Amino acid sequence: MTSLETAKLAAMALDSKKGLDIKIIEIDSVSILADYMVIAAGTNSTQIKALAEEVEYQLDQAGVSVSHIEGHRNDSWILLDYVDVIVHVFSEEAREFYDLERLWKDGIELDISDILKEN
């Protein structure tokens, strides 16, 4: 599975659990950290955990294992590291505070409207 396919599968998993404002940012040309960042928000700590668990489950089913997880005890931000893809699941407040979209503005935000369900 390519890193783009992994990022898209993560985005679809987030969408299936009603993640908010899901974005994929291609960062391979501006960073050695990863190829893609997937960013989404949840409305409360329960949903944030459910979003992260769904990503982990869906990617595991596809044969992609998480390398590292940060923030499982944190109510506002969980990071799932898949080496070439990093998934951030935030509370709405934490997402606004950390503003990763601004930090990675030199990356390319992908149009993923074709893989997300219409709300």
C-alpha positions, 0 to 999 in steps of 0.5 A, a space after each residue: 500500500 502506498 503512503 497516499 493510499 494509507 492517508 486516504 484510507 485513514 481519511 475514510 476511516 475518520 469520515 466513517 466516524 463523523 470526523 470533522 474537517 478532514 484534511 490530507 496535506 502532502 508534506 514530502 517536499 518540505 519535510 523528512 518527517 513523513 509523506 502525508 499528514 492527515 488531520 481531523 477533529 472530534 467533538 468530544 474526548 469519546 469521539 476523538 478516541 473512537 476516531 483514532 481507534 477506527 483509523 488504527 482498526 481500518 489500517 490494521 485490517 489493510 495490513 498497515 500497522 501503527 508505528 507509534 501512538 501518542 496521547 491516548 490518555 489525552 482528551 484533546 489530541 491523539 497522534 498515530 504515526 504510520 512512518 510515512 503518514 501521520 494522523 492527528 485527531 484533535 478536539 476542535 479547540 486543540 486543533 485551532 490552538 496548534 493550527 497544523 494547517 498553518 505550520 504545514 502551509 508549504 505542503 499541498 492540501 489534497 482535494 479529498 472530496 471524492 472519497 468523503 461522504 457528503 454530510 
